[in-house]
Amino acid sequence: MVAHDSGPESAIVPEWIVCHASERNVADGIVWCPDGIFSTWGNCLGCRFLEGADGDRDPERSCSV
């Protein structure tokens, strides 16, 4: 599920993400990061722990090229 952010950019903000094999809520665009910090959800997009599908970032399935 997604909700629209009423901010100036009017971007689509997810209600939750799956990170480090756990579902994490996104509140006002902020996520509790497993590194022990609060982060904007956009910072999660490049993280190796963010999953788009089951096993998405599993090292055994990634390309080493």
BADREN-809838 format. One record per atom (N, C-alpha, C, O): atom name; residue in one letter; x, y, z. Coordinates in Angstrom, 1 decimal. Layout:
<sites>
<site atomo="CA" residuo="A" c1="X" c2="Y" c3="Z"/>
...
</sites>
This chain:
<sites>
<site atomo="N" residuo="M" c1="0.8" c2="-1.2" c3="0.0"/>
<site atomo="CA" residuo="M" c1="0.0" c2="0.0" c3="0.0"/>
<site atomo="C" residuo="M" c1="0.9" c2="1.2" c3="0.0"/>
<site atomo="O" residuo="M" c1="2.0" c2="1.2" c3="0.6"/>
<site atomo="N" residuo="V" c1="0.4" c2="2.3" c3="-0.6"/>
<site atomo="CA" residuo="V" c1="1.1" c2="3.5" c3="-0.6"/>
<site atomo="C" residuo="V" c1="0.2" c2="4.7" c3="-0.3"/>
<site atomo="O" residuo="V" c1="-1.0" c2="4.6" c3="-0.4"/>
<site atomo="N" residuo="A" c1="0.8" c2="5.7" c3="0.2"/>
<site atomo="CA" residuo="A" c1="0.1" c2="6.9" c3="0.6"/>
<site atomo="C" residuo="A" c1="0.8" c2="8.1" c3="-0.1"/>
<site atomo="O" residuo="A" c1="2.0" c2="8.1" c3="-0.3"/>
<site atomo="N" residuo="H" c1="0.0" c2="9.1" c3="-0.5"/>
<site atomo="CA" residuo="H" c1="0.6" c2="10.3" c3="-1.1"/>
<site atomo="C" residuo="H" c1="1.1" c2="11.2" c3="0.0"/>
<site atomo="O" residuo="H" c1="0.5" c2="11.5" c3="0.9"/>
<site atomo="N" residuo="D" c1="2.4" c2="11.7" c3="-0.2"/>
<site atomo="CA" residuo="D" c1="3.0" c2="12.7" c3="0.7"/>
<site atomo="C" residuo="D" c1="2.4" c2="14.0" c3="0.3"/>
<site atomo="O" residuo="D" c1="2.4" c2="14.4" c3="-0.9"/>
<site atomo="N" residuo="S" c1="2.0" c2="14.8" c3="1.2"/>
<site atomo="CA" residuo="S" c1="1.4" c2="16.1" c3="0.9"/>
<site atomo="C" residuo="S" c1="2.5" c2="17.2" c3="0.8"/>
<site atomo="O" residuo="S" c1="2.2" c2="18.4" c3="0.8"/>
<site atomo="N" residuo="G" c1="3.8" c2="16.8" c3="0.8"/>
<site atomo="CA" residuo="G" c1="4.9" c2="17.7" c3="0.7"/>
<site atomo="C" residuo="G" c1="5.0" c2="18.4" c3="-0.6"/>
<site atomo="O" residuo="G" c1="4.2" c2="18.0" c3="-1.6"/>
<site atomo="N" residuo="P" c1="5.9" c2="19.3" c3="-0.8"/>
<site atomo="CA" residuo="P" c1="5.9" c2="20.1" c3="-2.0"/>
<site atomo="C" residuo="P" c1="6.2" c2="19.2" c3="-3.2"/>
<site atomo="O" residuo="P" c1="5.7" c2="19.6" c3="-4.3"/>
<site atomo="N" residuo="E" c1="7.0" c2="18.2" c3="-3.1"/>
<site atomo="CA" residuo="E" c1="7.3" c2="17.3" c3="-4.3"/>
<site atomo="C" residuo="E" c1="6.2" c2="16.4" c3="-4.6"/>
<site atomo="O" residuo="E" c1="6.1" c2="15.9" c3="-5.7"/>
<site atomo="N" residuo="S" c1="5.3" c2="16.1" c3="-3.6"/>
<site atomo="CA" residuo="S" c1="4.1" c2="15.3" c3="-3.8"/>
<site atomo="C" residuo="S" c1="4.5" c2="13.9" c3="-4.3"/>
<site atomo="O" residuo="S" c1="3.9" c2="13.4" c3="-5.3"/>
<site atomo="N" residuo="A" c1="5.5" c2="13.3" c3="-3.7"/>
<site atomo="CA" residuo="A" c1="6.0" c2="12.0" c3="-4.1"/>
<site atomo="C" residuo="A" c1="5.1" c2="10.9" c3="-3.4"/>
<site atomo="O" residuo="A" c1="4.5" c2="11.2" c3="-2.4"/>
<site atomo="N" residuo="I" c1="5.2" c2="9.7" c3="-4.0"/>
<site atomo="CA" residuo="I" c1="4.5" c2="8.6" c3="-3.4"/>
<site atomo="C" residuo="I" c1="5.4" c2="8.0" c3="-2.3"/>
<site atomo="O" residuo="I" c1="6.5" c2="7.6" c3="-2.6"/>
<site atomo="N" residuo="V" c1="4.8" c2="7.9" c3="-1.1"/>
<site atomo="CA" residuo="V" c1="5.6" c2="7.4" c3="0.0"/>
<site atomo="C" residuo="V" c1="5.0" c2="6.0" c3="0.4"/>
<site atomo="O" residuo="V" c1="3.8" c2="6.0" c3="0.6"/>
<site atomo="N" residuo="P" c1="5.8" c2="5.0" c3="0.6"/>
<site atomo="CA" residuo="P" c1="5.3" c2="3.7" c3="1.0"/>
<site atomo="C" residuo="P" c1="4.8" c2="3.7" c3="2.5"/>
<site atomo="O" residuo="P" c1="5.4" c2="4.5" c3="3.2"/>
<site atomo="N" residuo="E" c1="3.9" c2="2.9" c3="2.8"/>
<site atomo="CA" residuo="E" c1="3.5" c2="2.8" c3="4.2"/>
<site atomo="C" residuo="E" c1="4.4" c2="1.9" c3="5.0"/>
<site atomo="O" residuo="E" c1="4.5" c2="2.0" c3="6.2"/>
<site atomo="N" residuo="W" c1="5.1" c2="1.0" c3="4.3"/>
<site atomo="CA" residuo="W" c1="6.0" c2="0.1" c3="4.9"/>
<site atomo="C" residuo="W" c1="7.0" c2="-0.4" c3="3.8"/>
<site atomo="O" residuo="W" c1="6.8" c2="-0.3" c3="2.6"/>
<site atomo="N" residuo="I" c1="8.2" c2="-0.9" c3="4.3"/>
<site atomo="CA" residuo="I" c1="9.2" c2="-1.5" c3="3.5"/>
<site atomo="C" residuo="I" c1="9.6" c2="-2.8" c3="4.2"/>
<site atomo="O" residuo="I" c1="9.4" c2="-3.0" c3="5.3"/>
<site atomo="N" residuo="V" c1="10.3" c2="-3.7" c3="3.4"/>
<site atomo="CA" residuo="V" c1="10.9" c2="-4.9" c3="4.0"/>
<site atomo="C" residuo="V" c1="12.4" c2="-4.6" c3="3.9"/>
<site atomo="O" residuo="V" c1="13.0" c2="-4.5" c3="2.9"/>
<site atomo="N" residuo="C" c1="13.0" c2="-4.6" c3="5.1"/>
<site atomo="CA" residuo="C" c1="14.4" c2="-4.4" c3="5.2"/>
<site atomo="C" residuo="C" c1="15.0" c2="-5.3" c3="6.2"/>
<site atomo="O" residuo="C" c1="14.5" c2="-5.6" c3="7.3"/>
<site atomo="N" residuo="H" c1="16.2" c2="-5.9" c3="5.9"/>
<site atomo="CA" residuo="H" c1="16.9" c2="-6.8" c3="6.7"/>
<site atomo="C" residuo="H" c1="16.0" c2="-7.9" c3="7.2"/>
<site atomo="O" residuo="H" c1="16.0" c2="-8.3" c3="8.4"/>
<site atomo="N" residuo="A" c1="15.1" c2="-8.4" c3="6.3"/>
<site atomo="CA" residuo="A" c1="14.2" c2="-9.5" c3="6.6"/>
<site atomo="C" residuo="A" c1="13.1" c2="-9.2" c3="7.5"/>
<site atomo="O" residuo="A" c1="12.5" c2="-10.1" c3="8.1"/>
<site atomo="N" residuo="S" c1="12.8" c2="-7.9" c3="7.8"/>
<site atomo="CA" residuo="S" c1="11.7" c2="-7.5" c3="8.7"/>
<site atomo="C" residuo="S" c1="10.9" c2="-6.4" c3="8.0"/>
<site atomo="O" residuo="S" c1="11.5" c2="-5.5" c3="7.3"/>
<site atomo="N" residuo="E" c1="9.6" c2="-6.4" c3="8.2"/>
<site atomo="CA" residuo="E" c1="8.8" c2="-5.3" c3="7.8"/>
<site atomo="C" residuo="E" c1="9.0" c2="-4.1" c3="8.7"/>
<site atomo="O" residuo="E" c1="8.9" c2="-4.2" c3="9.9"/>
<site atomo="N" residuo="R" c1="9.1" c2="-2.9" c3="8.1"/>
<site atomo="CA" residuo="R" c1="9.4" c2="-1.7" c3="8.9"/>
<site atomo="C" residuo="R" c1="8.4" c2="-0.7" c3="8.4"/>
<site atomo="O" residuo="R" c1="8.3" c2="-0.4" c3="7.2"/>
<site atomo="N" residuo="N" c1="7.7" c2="-0.1" c3="9.3"/>
<site atomo="CA" residuo="N" c1="6.7" c2="1.0" c3="9.0"/>
<site atomo="C" residuo="N" c1="7.4" c2="2.3" c3="8.6"/>
<site atomo="O" residuo="N" c1="8.5" c2="2.6" c3="9.1"/>
<site atomo="N" residuo="V" c1="6.8" c2="3.0" c3="7.7"/>
<site atomo="CA" residuo="V" c1="7.3" c2="4.3" c3="7.2"/>
<site atomo="C" residuo="V" c1="6.2" c2="5.3" c3="7.8"/>
<site atomo="O" residuo="V" c1="5.1" c2="5.3" c3="7.4"/>
<site atomo="N" residuo="A" c1="6.7" c2="6.2" c3="8.7"/>
<site atomo="CA" residuo="A" c1="5.8" c2="7.2" c3="9.3"/>
<site atomo="C" residuo="A" c1="6.3" c2="8.5" c3="8.9"/>
<site atomo="O" residuo="A" c1="7.4" c2="8.9" c3="9.2"/>
<site atomo="N" residuo="D" c1="5.5" c2="9.3" c3="8.2"/>
<site atomo="CA" residuo="D" c1="5.9" c2="10.6" c3="7.7"/>
<site atomo="C" residuo="D" c1="7.2" c2="10.6" c3="6.9"/>
<site atomo="O" residuo="D" c1="8.0" c2="11.5" c3="6.9"/>
<site atomo="N" residuo="G" c1="7.4" c2="9.5" c3="6.2"/>
<site atomo="CA" residuo="G" c1="8.6" c2="9.4" c3="5.3"/>
<site atomo="C" residuo="G" c1="9.8" c2="8.9" c3="6.0"/>
<site atomo="O" residuo="G" c1="10.9" c2="8.9" c3="5.4"/>
<site atomo="N" residuo="I" c1="9.7" c2="8.6" c3="7.3"/>
<site atomo="CA" residuo="I" c1="10.9" c2="8.2" c3="8.2"/>
<site atomo="C" residuo="I" c1="10.8" c2="6.7" c3="8.5"/>
<site atomo="O" residuo="I" c1="9.7" c2="6.2" c3="8.8"/>
<site atomo="N" residuo="V" c1="11.9" c2="6.0" c3="8.5"/>
<site atomo="CA" residuo="V" c1="12.0" c2="4.6" c3="8.8"/>
<site atomo="C" residuo="V" c1="13.0" c2="4.4" c3="9.9"/>
<site atomo="O" residuo="V" c1="14.1" c2="5.1" c3="9.9"/>
<site atomo="N" residuo="W" c1="12.7" c2="3.4" c3="10.8"/>
<site atomo="CA" residuo="W" c1="13.7" c2="3.0" c3="11.8"/>
<site atomo="C" residuo="W" c1="14.7" c2="2.1" c3="11.1"/>
<site atomo="O" residuo="W" c1="14.3" c2="1.0" c3="10.7"/>
<site atomo="N" residuo="C" c1="15.9" c2="2.5" c3="11.0"/>
<site atomo="CA" residuo="C" c1="17.0" c2="1.7" c3="10.3"/>
<site atomo="C" residuo="C" c1="17.6" c2="0.7" c3="11.2"/>
<site atomo="O" residuo="C" c1="17.8" c2="1.0" c3="12.4"/>
<site atomo="N" residuo="P" c1="17.9" c2="-0.5" c3="10.7"/>
<site atomo="CA" residuo="P" c1="18.6" c2="-1.5" c3="11.6"/>
<site atomo="C" residuo="P" c1="20.0" c2="-1.1" c3="12.1"/>
<site atomo="O" residuo="P" c1="20.5" c2="-1.6" c3="13.0"/>
<site atomo="N" residuo="D" c1="20.5" c2="0.0" c3="11.5"/>
<site atomo="CA" residuo="D" c1="21.8" c2="0.5" c3="11.9"/>
<site atomo="C" residuo="D" c1="21.6" c2="1.4" c3="13.2"/>
<site atomo="O" residuo="D" c1="22.6" c2="1.9" c3="13.7"/>
<site atomo="N" residuo="G" c1="20.4" c2="1.5" c3="13.7"/>
<site atomo="CA" residuo="G" c1="20.1" c2="2.2" c3="14.9"/>
<site atomo="C" residuo="G" c1="19.8" c2="3.7" c3="14.7"/>
<site atomo="O" residuo="G" c1="19.9" c2="4.5" c3="15.7"/>
<site atomo="N" residuo="I" c1="19.5" c2="4.1" c3="13.5"/>
<site atomo="CA" residuo="I" c1="19.2" c2="5.5" c3="13.2"/>
<site atomo="C" residuo="I" c1="17.8" c2="5.6" c3="12.6"/>
<site atomo="O" residuo="I" c1="17.3" c2="4.7" c3="12.0"/>
<site atomo="N" residuo="F" c1="17.2" c2="6.8" c3="12.6"/>
<site atomo="CA" residuo="F" c1="16.1" c2="7.1" c3="11.8"/>
<site atomo="C" residuo="F" c1="16.6" c2="7.6" c3="10.5"/>
<site atomo="O" residuo="F" c1="17.5" c2="8.4" c3="10.4"/>
<site atomo="N" residuo="S" c1="15.9" c2="7.3" c3="9.4"/>
<site atomo="CA" residuo="S" c1="16.3" c2="7.6" c3="8.1"/>
<site atomo="C" residuo="S" c1="15.1" c2="7.9" c3="7.2"/>
<site atomo="O" residuo="S" c1="14.0" c2="7.4" c3="7.4"/>
<site atomo="N" residuo="T" c1="15.2" c2="8.8" c3="6.2"/>
<site atomo="CA" residuo="T" c1="14.1" c2="9.0" c3="5.3"/>
<site atomo="C" residuo="T" c1="14.1" c2="7.7" c3="4.4"/>
<site atomo="O" residuo="T" c1="15.1" c2="7.1" c3="4.1"/>
<site atomo="N" residuo="W" c1="12.9" c2="7.4" c3="4.0"/>
<site atomo="CA" residuo="W" c1="12.7" c2="6.1" c3="3.2"/>
<site atomo="C" residuo="W" c1="13.5" c2="6.2" c3="1.9"/>
<site atomo="O" residuo="W" c1="13.9" c2="5.1" c3="1.4"/>
<site atomo="N" residuo="G" c1="13.7" c2="7.3" c3="1.3"/>
<site atomo="CA" residuo="G" c1="14.5" c2="7.4" c3="0.1"/>
<site atomo="C" residuo="G" c1="15.9" c2="7.0" c3="0.2"/>
<site atomo="O" residuo="G" c1="16.5" c2="6.5" c3="-0.7"/>
<site atomo="N" residuo="N" c1="16.5" c2="7.1" c3="1.4"/>
<site atomo="CA" residuo="N" c1="17.8" c2="6.7" c3="1.7"/>
<site atomo="C" residuo="N" c1="17.9" c2="5.2" c3="1.7"/>
<site atomo="O" residuo="N" c1="19.0" c2="4.6" c3="1.5"/>
<site atomo="N" residuo="C" c1="16.8" c2="4.5" c3="1.8"/>
<site atomo="CA" residuo="C" c1="16.8" c2="3.0" c3="1.8"/>
<site atomo="C" residuo="C" c1="16.9" c2="2.4" c3="0.4"/>
<site atomo="O" residuo="C" c1="17.3" c2="1.3" c3="0.3"/>
<site atomo="N" residuo="L" c1="16.7" c2="3.2" c3="-0.6"/>
<site atomo="CA" residuo="L" c1="16.6" c2="2.7" c3="-1.9"/>
<site atomo="C" residuo="L" c1="17.9" c2="2.1" c3="-2.4"/>
<site atomo="O" residuo="L" c1="17.9" c2="1.1" c3="-3.2"/>
<site atomo="N" residuo="G" c1="19.0" c2="2.6" c3="-2.0"/>
<site atomo="CA" residuo="G" c1="20.3" c2="2.0" c3="-2.3"/>
<site atomo="C" residuo="G" c1="20.9" c2="1.0" c3="-1.4"/>
<site atomo="O" residuo="G" c1="22.0" c2="0.5" c3="-1.6"/>
<site atomo="N" residuo="C" c1="20.2" c2="0.8" c3="-0.3"/>
<site atomo="CA" residuo="C" c1="20.7" c2="-0.1" c3="0.8"/>
<site atomo="C" residuo="C" c1="20.6" c2="-1.6" c3="0.4"/>
<site atomo="O" residuo="C" c1="19.7" c2="-2.0" c3="-0.3"/>
<site atomo="N" residuo="R" c1="21.6" c2="-2.3" c3="0.7"/>
<site atomo="CA" residuo="R" c1="21.7" c2="-3.8" c3="0.4"/>
<site atomo="C" residuo="R" c1="20.7" c2="-4.6" c3="1.2"/>
<site atomo="O" residuo="R" c1="20.4" c2="-5.7" c3="0.8"/>
<site atomo="N" residuo="F" c1="20.1" c2="-4.0" c3="2.2"/>
<site atomo="CA" residuo="F" c1="19.1" c2="-4.8" c3="3.0"/>
<site atomo="C" residuo="F" c1="17.7" c2="-4.6" c3="2.6"/>
<site atomo="O" residuo="F" c1="16.8" c2="-5.3" c3="3.0"/>
<site atomo="N" residuo="L" c1="17.4" c2="-3.6" c3="1.7"/>
<site atomo="CA" residuo="L" c1="16.1" c2="-3.4" c3="1.2"/>
<site atomo="C" residuo="L" c1="15.7" c2="-4.5" c3="0.3"/>
<site atomo="O" residuo="L" c1="16.5" c2="-4.9" c3="-0.6"/>
<site atomo="N" residuo="E" c1="14.5" c2="-5.0" c3="0.4"/>
<site atomo="CA" residuo="E" c1="14.0" c2="-6.2" c3="-0.4"/>
<site atomo="C" residuo="E" c1="12.8" c2="-5.7" c3="-1.2"/>
<site atomo="O" residuo="E" c1="11.9" c2="-5.2" c3="-0.7"/>
<site atomo="N" residuo="G" c1="12.8" c2="-6.1" c3="-2.5"/>
<site atomo="CA" residuo="G" c1="11.6" c2="-5.8" c3="-3.4"/>
<site atomo="C" residuo="G" c1="10.8" c2="-7.1" c3="-3.6"/>
<site atomo="O" residuo="G" c1="9.6" c2="-7.0" c3="-3.9"/>
<site atomo="N" residuo="A" c1="11.4" c2="-8.2" c3="-3.3"/>
<site atomo="CA" residuo="A" c1="10.8" c2="-9.5" c3="-3.4"/>
<site atomo="C" residuo="A" c1="11.5" c2="-10.5" c3="-2.4"/>
<site atomo="O" residuo="A" c1="12.6" c2="-10.2" c3="-2.0"/>
<site atomo="N" residuo="D" c1="10.9" c2="-11.6" c3="-2.1"/>
<site atomo="CA" residuo="D" c1="11.6" c2="-12.5" c3="-1.2"/>
<site atomo="C" residuo="D" c1="12.9" c2="-12.9" c3="-1.7"/>
<site atomo="O" residuo="D" c1="13.1" c2="-13.4" c3="-2.8"/>
<site atomo="N" residuo="G" c1="13.9" c2="-12.8" c3="-0.9"/>
<site atomo="CA" residuo="G" c1="15.3" c2="-13.1" c3="-1.3"/>
<site atomo="C" residuo="G" c1="15.9" c2="-12.2" c3="-2.3"/>
<site atomo="O" residuo="G" c1="16.9" c2="-12.5" c3="-2.9"/>
<site atomo="N" residuo="D" c1="15.4" c2="-11.0" c3="-2.5"/>
<site atomo="CA" residuo="D" c1="15.8" c2="-10.1" c3="-3.5"/>
<site atomo="C" residuo="D" c1="17.3" c2="-9.7" c3="-3.4"/>
<site atomo="O" residuo="D" c1="18.0" c2="-9.7" c3="-4.5"/>
<site atomo="N" residuo="R" c1="17.8" c2="-9.5" c3="-2.3"/>
<site atomo="CA" residuo="R" c1="19.2" c2="-9.1" c3="-2.1"/>
<site atomo="C" residuo="R" c1="20.0" c2="-10.2" c3="-1.5"/>
<site atomo="O" residuo="R" c1="21.0" c2="-9.9" c3="-0.8"/>
<site atomo="N" residuo="D" c1="19.6" c2="-11.4" c3="-1.6"/>
<site atomo="CA" residuo="D" c1="20.3" c2="-12.6" c3="-1.1"/>
<site atomo="C" residuo="D" c1="21.7" c2="-12.7" c3="-1.8"/>
<site atomo="O" residuo="D" c1="21.7" c2="-12.7" c3="-3.0"/>
<site atomo="N" residuo="P" c1="22.8" c2="-12.8" c3="-1.1"/>
<site atomo="CA" residuo="P" c1="24.1" c2="-12.8" c3="-1.7"/>
<site atomo="C" residuo="P" c1="24.3" c2="-14.0" c3="-2.7"/>
<site atomo="O" residuo="P" c1="25.0" c2="-13.9" c3="-3.7"/>
<site atomo="N" residuo="E" c1="23.6" c2="-15.1" c3="-2.4"/>
<site atomo="CA" residuo="E" c1="23.8" c2="-16.3" c3="-3.3"/>
<site atomo="C" residuo="E" c1="23.1" c2="-16.0" c3="-4.7"/>
<site atomo="O" residuo="E" c1="23.4" c2="-16.7" c3="-5.6"/>
<site atomo="N" residuo="R" c1="22.2" c2="-15.1" c3="-4.7"/>
<site atomo="CA" residuo="R" c1="21.4" c2="-14.8" c3="-6.0"/>
<site atomo="C" residuo="R" c1="22.0" c2="-13.6" c3="-6.7"/>
<site atomo="O" residuo="R" c1="21.5" c2="-13.3" c3="-7.8"/>
<site atomo="N" residuo="S" c1="22.9" c2="-12.9" c3="-6.1"/>
<site atomo="CA" residuo="S" c1="23.4" c2="-11.7" c3="-6.8"/>
<site atomo="C" residuo="S" c1="24.5" c2="-11.9" c3="-7.8"/>
<site atomo="O" residuo="S" c1="25.2" c2="-12.9" c3="-7.7"/>
<site atomo="N" residuo="C" c1="24.6" c2="-11.0" c3="-8.7"/>
<site atomo="CA" residuo="C" c1="25.6" c2="-11.1" c3="-9.7"/>
<site atomo="C" residuo="C" c1="26.9" c2="-10.6" c3="-9.2"/>
<site atomo="O" residuo="C" c1="27.0" c2="-9.6" c3="-8.5"/>
<site atomo="N" residuo="S" c1="28.0" c2="-11.3" c3="-9.4"/>
<site atomo="CA" residuo="S" c1="29.3" c2="-10.9" c3="-8.9"/>
<site atomo="C" residuo="S" c1="30.1" c2="-10.2" c3="-10.0"/>
<site atomo="O" residuo="S" c1="31.3" c2="-9.9" c3="-9.8"/>
<site atomo="N" residuo="V" c1="29.6" c2="-9.9" c3="-11.1"/>
<site atomo="CA" residuo="V" c1="30.3" c2="-9.3" c3="-12.2"/>
<site atomo="C" residuo="V" c1="30.5" c2="-7.8" c3="-12.0"/>
<site atomo="O" residuo="V" c1="31.1" c2="-7.1" c3="-12.8"/>
</sites>
